[in-house]
Structure formats: C-alpha cells, structure tokens
Amino acid sequence: MTSYVEGSPVKALIVEDMAVDTLVLSTMLRKFHCEIIVAKNGKEAVQMFLEGKKFDIIFCDKDMPVMSGPEAIEKIHALGETHVKIVGVSASDNAQEAFMSAGADEFVPKPMKLDVVRAMIQEVINKKTNDMV
C-alpha cells in the first residue's frame, strides 16, 4: 500500500488529553507516514484552525478538559472547514450519537484497530489524489 501521495503526506490532527491514547494513535499513523500534530483539548484544536493550519484528517476524543470533542467539531465546521475528515474516537457509551450530531464524518470506538486506521488514511489519500486530478 502506498502510504502517502508523493510529496504530500497526510496531515493528521490528534485531539486527545490522554498521553497513552495519543501515543497509540501516533504510532499507528506513523506507519502510514502521516504528518502528526497533537492538541490536548478541543480549544487547542480550534485555535490551530483560527491560526490557518490545515489538516486532512482529525481524530478527536470526546471527553476532554476545557472543550469537548463534539463542541470543537461544531466550532471547526462553523469556521467553514468542510474539507477535513473528522473522526470521533471514544470509549463512552453515548459518544457516537454526540459526535455524529456535532458533524463528525465517522465514529470509531476505542481501542482503535490498525486496519480501521489504515482504511481511513487510504480514503484520505484517495480523495487527495482525486482532488489533484
């Protein structure tokens, strides 16, 4: 599998307050040569978009201090960011509904599996390739 479009790695934002979960997901994303940025809460993630940073995919936890994942997703969409794929990630029972009503593209329960991450990264790569044509 080609892990990135030549000259254009997938830019991933991990929004997660738990260091272990961040490490696990970062390790998976590195296998696909993703460029990884980490935000420790939703407010940090929104601030990155306000600063003009762009991402291809966001993996966003639900329950974090300062600003929750679903709240951050709503604010990111309100900024007009519609090109980015947003994946809600949580072990909480009601998380899928919260993420989907906030506008997430997908929901994945924790713990995430490598094959699920691979499929999402491949989807982003395919979209970037099609957008370049």
N, C-alpha and C positions, 0 to 999 in steps of 0.2 A: 504494500500500500504506500502510495506517495503521501508523505506526512504534511506537506505544505505545497502551496503554489510557488513555483520557483521565484525567488526574490520577494516573496510576500508571505511571511509566516502568519498564522492565525494569531490574532491578538486577543487574549483571554483575560477577563477580569474576574477574580475570585473575591466575592464579598462574604466574608466569614470571620467570626470572632474567636473561634476555637483553633488554636495553633495546630493541633493534631489533624483536624479535618482539612485545614489549609495545606499541610504537608502532604497528606494522602492525595488530594486532588492535584496539587502541583506536580507530584511525582508522575501521576498518570498523564498530565498534559505535556510534560517534558518528553515523554515517549513519542509524542507527535510533533516535537519541535515548536511548540507554541511559545509565543512571547507572553509572559505571565506578569500581571500586576495584581497586587493584593490590597483590598480595602478591608478594614476591621469592622466596619459597620455601614449601614445604608447611607448615612450622611457623607462619609468619605467618598463613597461611590458617586453620589450625586455631584459632589464637589469636583470630581475628576471630569465629569461631563460639562460642568459650568466652565472649567478651565480649557475646554476644547479638545480633550482627549477623546479618541475614538477606539472602539473595540468591535471585534467581530462576534464575540460571544461572552455572555456574563453567566457565571454560576453563582447564585445568590441564596444564602441561608435565610431562614425565616426569622428566628428569634435572636435579635442582637441588641446590645445596648445602643442608646442614642436614637437610632432609627431602624425599624424592622425592614426585612427584605421586601415584603409587599408594598410598604409605603415608599421605599426607594424606587421600585419599579414604576409606580404611578408617577412619581416626580420625573424620572428619566423620560417616560413617554410624554409628559407634559412639556418637556424641553424640545419635543419634536424628534426625538431619537427613535426612529422606527426601523432602521436598517439592522440593528443589533439583535442577535438571537438571545433571548433571556430564558435561562433555565432555573427554575426554583428547585432548591435542594433542602430537604429536611427529614427528620425522623418523627416529627409531630404528626398526630393523627389527623388534624384538620388542615394541614399545610397545603395540600393540593388545591382545595377549594379557595383558600386565601390567595394563593399565587395566581391561579387562573382568573379569578375575578379582578385581580390587580393588573392583569395584562401580560402575564408570562406566556411564553410560547410553548414551554414544556414544563413538566414536573418530574423529578426523579427522587425516589426515596433514598435516604441514607441507610446503609452504606452504598455508595455508588460502585458500579461494576465497570471494569476496564472496557468491556465490549460495548457498553452503553455510551461511555465517553467517546470511544473511537467512532461510533456511528454518528454522534453529534458533530464531532470535529470534521469528519468526512463530508457531512451535509454542508457545513460552513465552507469548506474548501470548494465543493462543487458549485455552490452559489457564487463564491468569489470568481471562480473560473468562468461561469456563465455571464457574470456582470462585466467581465473584461472583454468578452467576445463582441 
